[in-house]
Amino acid sequence: AAFRPSGSSVAIAARARASARPCGRTCLGAGAGSQRIVMLGGSVAPTESGGRLSGRLPALAFAASAALAAAAGLVLLVLLLRRPGPFRLLRRSHIGSRAGAKKSTVGAGAGAGAAAAVGPAAAAAAAATPGPTGKRGGPQQPKRDKGADRLEWWQRLNEVKPALVIPEIRPWAGSPVALGEAPKAHKDVVALAQDRLTRGRDWLVRDSDYGPAPTHSNIKAQVNPALVRAVRAALGEEGLAEYLATDPRRVVLLLDTPRYGTLRHLVDAWPALRCCQQVVIPQADLGHYFEMMRGGEFYPGVRAQRLDHWLCANAGLGLRCPLAFLDFECRLAGALSARLCPAADVMRYFRFGYPAEPASVLALTVGLEEPAVTPEAVDAFVRWEAALNGYRAELVETWKYRMVTLLYIVRRE
């Protein structure tokens, strides 16, 4: 209940305030004449009306501390914005703009003071976080996709290639009609070659795998000396090197490996071929190509090119081959996905007129699979294709293993 203290009670309360520590609890009396009562160590002491100022001191202290906290928060926020890293992005936002800072209220300042309580931890995390580019203060650069760039380069590179075609039969004095009906093997192989011409993708390069020591190396040891004998039989007394020297358009066409097995036997017979650019070796395997280029034992005309691309690209130059060893070592039908077809290359060889006149040597190595599963079927295809274009292919020797190698002497009819 409200009461009005006397003068003696006021003096007692003043002495009690000086000696006792207030507990900070206040209670308000009811009514217009009520006084503020301060709890002094458990006792109740009323204050005069002039003591109202002392009751407002806690509120003033809270307001002052809030202002100081707001100022500290603003200072810390400015320091964070000046550091590189994620906090630097806030400088470009409207939150950290100067206009927004001018319009902020005391309440917003108090909120910034609350944020300043976790400011040191956030600042430490920001210091440990690299910037967008990993460089101090640098602009953020777009990230390049090197894989996509390399794929785009490879696609552009594969557009720089000759068009693969199978030409029509070469005109000559005879008539294909007089030859009679074509054998079934030739019909089947030609139909397959024409169909493969529109399938797959003829990539510029192709990996090959001959292995460290092919199981048929003993067969090659028999084929290479036979090539030398056949060339001597076709050219007569004139050597191969002398025959090439008389016309720069005469070339020896080989499919050889970095071991240079075939070229080595030719050089043993004609040493001038060791450094001769008229010995052309198309090499579609880039690994084998660079391995052949870095060696210093031979200096032939190695081309980083597929055989079919080489035949089509040079068809109009009038090149003639006294010797061609098409050592495919794959089936006659070839690889569908790569648009690779040895049968089509045999057709291009005759139809573009690459065999030298009056006589030349042709050797062919292919696998025995459909549509030519026997050496006889492969031979029938080669003989008939040569006859259609005015040549006579005489089979000299055959080597059969898991594949077949056929050696011919080709003469102009």
C-alpha positions in Angstrom: 0.0 0.0 0.0 1.1 3.6 -0.6 2.3 5.7 2.3 3.8 9.1 2.8 7.1 9.0 4.7 8.0 11.5 7.5 11.2 13.5 7.6 12.9 11.0 10.0 12.2 8.1 7.7 13.7 10.0 4.7 16.9 10.6 6.7 17.1 7.0 7.7 16.7 5.9 4.0 19.4 8.2 2.9 21.8 6.7 5.5 20.8 3.3 4.4 21.5 4.1 0.8 25.0 5.2 1.6 25.8 2.0 3.6 23.8 -0.7 1.8 24.3 -2.0 -1.9 21.0 -1.9 -3.7 19.8 -5.1 -5.3 18.6 -3.2 -8.4 14.9 -4.2 -7.9 12.3 -1.5 -7.8 8.6 -1.6 -7.3 6.0 1.1 -8.2 3.2 2.1 -5.8 -0.3 2.8 -6.9 -1.8 6.2 -7.0 -0.7 9.6 -8.1 1.2 10.4 -4.8 3.1 7.1 -4.7 6.9 7.2 -4.5 9.5 5.0 -6.0 10.7 2.5 -3.5 14.3 1.1 -3.7 15.1 -2.3 -2.2 18.2 -1.8 0.0 19.6 -5.1 1.1 16.1 -6.5 1.7 14.7 -3.3 3.3 12.3 -0.9 1.5 13.3 2.8 1.3 11.2 5.3 -0.5 12.8 8.1 -2.6 11.9 11.7 -3.0 10.4 13.1 -6.2 13.8 14.5 -7.0 15.3 11.0 -7.1 13.6 10.1 -10.4 16.8 10.9 -12.2 18.6 8.2 -10.5 16.0 5.7 -11.7 16.7 6.6 -15.4 20.4 5.8 -15.1 20.1 2.1 -16.3 18.2 3.1 -19.4 20.8 5.8 -20.3 23.6 3.3 -19.7 21.9 0.8 -22.0 21.5 3.4 -24.7 25.1 4.4 -24.5 26.3 0.8 -24.7 24.1 0.2 -27.7 25.5 3.2 -29.5 29.1 2.1 -28.8 28.3 -1.4 -30.0 26.8 0.0 -33.2 29.9 2.1 -33.8 32.1 -0.9 -33.3 30.0 -3.0 -35.6 30.2 -0.4 -38.4 34.0 -0.1 -38.0 34.4 -3.9 -38.2 32.1 -4.2 -41.2 34.2 -1.5 -43.1 37.3 -3.5 -42.3 35.8 -6.7 -43.6 34.6 -5.1 -46.8 38.2 -3.9 -47.5 39.5 -7.5 -47.3 39.7 -9.7 -50.5 37.4 -12.7 -50.6 33.7 -13.3 -50.4 33.1 -10.1 -48.2 34.4 -8.0 -51.0 31.3 -8.8 -53.1 29.2 -6.9 -50.5 30.8 -3.6 -51.6 28.8 -3.9 -54.9 25.5 -4.7 -53.2 23.0 -2.1 -52.0 23.4 -3.3 -48.5 26.9 -2.0 -48.2 26.3 1.2 -50.2 27.0 4.6 -48.8 23.4 5.7 -49.3 22.1 2.7 -47.4 24.5 3.4 -44.5 23.2 7.0 -44.2 19.6 5.8 -44.0 20.3 3.2 -41.3 18.6 3.7 -37.9 19.8 3.2 -34.4 18.0 -0.1 -34.3 19.9 -1.2 -37.4 23.1 -0.1 -35.6 22.2 -2.3 -32.7 21.7 -5.2 -35.1 25.1 -4.5 -36.5 26.5 -4.5 -33.0 25.0 -8.0 -32.5 26.6 -9.1 -35.7 29.9 -7.7 -34.5 29.8 -10.3 -31.7 30.6 -13.0 -34.3 32.7 -10.7 -36.4 36.2 -12.0 -35.4 35.2 -15.6 -36.3 33.8 -14.5 -39.6 36.9 -12.4 -40.3 39.2 -15.3 -39.6 37.1 -17.5 -42.0 37.2 -14.8 -44.7 41.0 -14.5 -44.3 41.4 -18.2 -44.8 39.2 -18.3 -47.9 41.0 -17.4 -51.2 39.4 -14.9 -53.6 37.5 -15.8 -56.8 40.7 -16.0 -58.8 43.2 -16.9 -56.0 44.9 -13.6 -56.5 44.5 -10.6 -54.2 42.1 -8.1 -55.5 42.0 -9.5 -59.1 38.8 -9.7 -61.1 37.1 -13.1 -61.4 38.0 -14.8 -64.7 35.7 -17.3 -66.5 36.9 -20.9 -66.1 38.1 -22.6 -69.4 37.0 -26.1 -70.2 40.2 -27.5 -71.7 38.6 -30.8 -72.6 35.9 -29.0 -74.7 38.6 -26.9 -76.4 40.6 -30.0 -77.3 37.5 -31.8 -78.6 36.6 -28.8 -80.8 40.2 -28.7 -82.1 40.1 -32.4 -82.9 36.8 -32.0 -84.8 38.1 -29.1 -86.8 41.3 -31.1 -87.6 39.2 -34.0 -88.9 37.6 -31.7 -91.5 41.0 -31.2 -93.2 41.0 -34.5 -95.2 40.3 -35.6 -98.7 37.0 -37.0 -99.7 36.8 -40.8 -99.9 35.5 -42.0 -103.2 35.5 -45.2 -105.2 36.1 -44.2 -108.9 34.4 -45.7 -111.9 36.2 -48.4 -113.9 39.1 -46.9 -116.0 38.4 -46.8 -119.7 40.7 -49.0 -121.8 40.8 -50.7 -125.2 39.0 -53.8 -124.0 35.5 -54.1 -122.8 34.3 -55.4 -119.4 31.4 -57.0 -121.1 33.8 -59.3 -123.0 35.1 -60.7 -119.8 31.9 -62.4 -119.0 30.0 -62.6 -115.7 31.9 -61.5 -112.6 32.6 -64.1 -110.0 30.4 -64.1 -106.9 33.3 -63.2 -104.6 33.9 -60.0 -106.6 30.2 -59.0 -106.6 30.0 -59.5 -102.9 33.1 -57.6 -102.0 32.3 -54.7 -104.3 28.8 -54.4 -102.8 30.3 -54.4 -99.3 32.9 -51.7 -100.3 30.2 -49.5 -101.8 28.1 -49.9 -98.6 31.0 -49.1 -96.3 31.7 -45.9 -98.2 28.7 -44.2 -96.5 29.1 -45.7 -93.0 31.2 -44.8 -90.1 33.6 -41.8 -89.8 37.0 -41.7 -91.6 39.1 -40.3 -88.8 42.5 -38.9 -89.8 44.4 -41.3 -87.6 43.9 -44.8 -86.3 45.8 -46.7 -83.6 47.3 -50.1 -84.6 48.5 -52.9 -82.4 51.1 -55.2 -84.0 52.5 -56.4 -80.6 56.2 -56.6 -79.6 56.8 -59.7 -81.8 54.0 -60.7 -84.1 53.4 -64.5 -84.3 53.6 -64.4 -88.1 57.0 -62.7 -88.2 58.4 -65.9 -89.7 55.9 -65.5 -92.5 57.2 -61.9 -93.1 60.7 -63.3 -93.2 59.6 -65.3 -96.3 57.5 -62.6 -97.9 60.1 -59.8 -97.9 62.8 -61.7 -99.9 60.0 -62.8 -102.3 59.2 -59.2 -103.0 62.8 -58.5 -104.0 62.7 -61.5 -106.4 59.4 -60.4 -107.9 60.6 -56.9 -108.5 63.7 -58.1 -110.3 61.5 -60.4 -112.4 59.2 -57.5 -113.3 61.8 -54.9 -114.0 64.4 -57.1 -115.6 68.1 -56.0 -115.5 67.2 -52.5 -114.4 67.4 -52.0 -110.6 64.6 -50.5 -108.6 66.6 -47.5 -107.5 67.6 -46.7 -111.1 64.0 -47.2 -112.2 62.8 -44.6 -109.6 65.5 -42.1 -110.5 64.4 -41.8 -114.1 61.0 -40.4 -113.2 60.0 -38.6 -109.9 56.4 -39.7 -110.3 57.5 -43.4 -109.8 57.0 -44.3 -106.2 57.3 -47.5 -104.0 54.1 -47.8 -101.9 54.6 -49.6 -98.6 52.6 -50.2 -95.4 55.4 -50.7 -92.9 56.0 -50.5 -89.2 58.7 -48.7 -87.1 60.8 -51.8 -87.4 61.1 -51.2 -91.1 60.9 -54.9 -91.8 60.1 -54.6 -95.5 62.1 -51.5 -96.2 65.2 -53.1 -94.6 65.1 -56.0 -97.2 64.7 -53.5 -100.0 67.7 -51.5 -98.8 69.8 -54.6 -98.6 69.0 -55.2 -102.3 69.2 -51.5 -103.4 71.2 -49.4 -100.9 70.2 -46.1 -102.6 66.7 -46.6 -101.2 67.9 -45.9 -97.6 67.4 -42.1 -98.1 64.7 -41.9 -100.8 61.5 -39.9 -100.6 60.1 -41.9 -103.5 59.6 -44.7 -101.0 56.2 -43.6 -99.7 54.9 -45.1 -96.4 51.4 -43.9 -95.3 51.2 -44.2 -91.5 47.9 -43.6 -89.8 49.1 -44.4 -86.3 50.6 -41.2 -85.0 52.6 -43.1 -82.4 54.2 -45.2 -85.1 54.7 -42.1 -87.3 56.7 -40.2 -84.7 58.7 -43.3 -83.8 59.6 -43.7 -87.5 60.5 -40.0 -87.8 62.8 -39.9 -84.9 65.0 -42.9 -86.0 68.1 -42.2 -88.0 68.5 -45.5 -89.8 66.3 -44.8 -92.8 64.9 -41.6 -94.4 61.9 -42.7 -96.5 58.8 -40.6 -97.3 56.7 -41.3 -94.3 53.2 -39.7 -94.4 51.0 -39.2 -91.4 48.0 -40.3 -93.4 45.7 -43.2 -94.0 46.3 -45.2 -97.2 42.8 -44.6 -98.5 43.2 -40.8 -98.0 46.6 -41.0 -99.7 45.2 -42.8 -102.7 42.3 -40.3 -103.1 44.4 -37.2 -102.5 47.1 -38.1 -105.1 45.0 -39.7 -107.7 45.5 -36.8 -110.2 49.3 -36.5 -110.0 50.0 -39.4 -112.3 52.0 -41.4 -109.7 53.0 -44.9 -110.8 54.0 -47.8 -108.4 56.5 -50.4 -109.6 56.0 -52.0 -106.2 53.1 -51.8 -103.7 52.9 -53.9 -100.6 49.4 -53.3 -99.0 50.1 -55.1 -95.7 46.7 -54.4 -94.1 46.7 -57.2 -91.6 42.9 -56.9 -91.1 40.0 -58.4 -92.8 39.1 -57.5 -96.4 35.8 -55.8 -95.2 37.8 -53.5 -92.8 36.4 -51.6 -89.8 32.9 -50.2 -90.2 33.2 -47.5 -87.5 36.3 -46.0 -89.1 35.1 -46.3 -92.7 38.3 -48.4 -93.3 37.9 -51.0 -96.1 41.0 -52.7 -97.7 38.8 -54.0 -100.5 37.9 -50.4 -101.5 41.7 -49.6 -101.4 42.4 -52.4 -103.9 39.7 -51.0 -106.1 41.1 -47.5 -105.8 44.6 -48.8 -106.6 43.5 -50.3 -110.0 40.8 -47.7 -110.9 43.1 -44.7 -110.3 45.8 -46.4 -112.4 48.5 -46.6 -109.8 50.2 -49.8 -111.2 53.3 -48.9 -113.2 53.5 -50.0 -116.9 54.4 -52.3 -118.4 54.8 -54.4 -115.3 54.7 -53.9 -111.5 54.5 -56.0 -108.3 51.5 -56.0 -105.9 51.4 -57.8 -102.5 48.3 -57.9 -100.3 47.8 -59.1 -96.7 44.2 -59.4 -95.5 42.2 -61.5 -93.1 39.9 -64.4 -94.2 36.4 -63.4 -93.2 33.1 -62.7 -95.0 32.6 -62.1 -97.8 36.0 -63.6 -98.8 36.7 -66.5 -96.3 39.3 -68.4 -98.5 42.5 -67.4 -100.3 40.8 -68.4 -103.5 37.9 -65.9 -102.9 40.4 -63.1 -102.3 42.4 -64.0 -105.4 39.2 -64.1 -107.5 38.3 -60.6 -106.3 41.8 -59.2 -107.1 42.1 -60.8 -110.5 38.7 -59.6 -111.6 39.2 -56.1 -110.4 42.5 -55.9 -112.3 40.9 -57.3 -115.4 38.1 -54.7 -115.3 40.6 -51.9 -115.5 42.9 -53.4 -118.2 45.4 -55.2 -116.1 46.4 -58.9 -115.8 47.3 -60.0 -112.2 49.5 -63.1 -112.2 49.5 -64.9 -108.8 53.2 -65.7 -107.9 53.0 -67.1 -104.4 50.6 -67.4 -101.5 51.2 -67.6 -97.7 48.3 -68.7 -95.5 48.2 -68.4 -91.7 45.4 -66.8 -89.8 45.5 -64.3 -92.7 46.7 -64.6 -96.2 49.4 -62.8 -98.2 49.1 -62.9 -102.0 52.0 -61.8 -104.3 51.2 -60.7 -107.9 53.0 -59.4 -110.9 50.6 -57.0 -112.6 50.9 -56.3 -116.3 49.0 -54.0 -118.6 46.8 -55.8 -121.1 
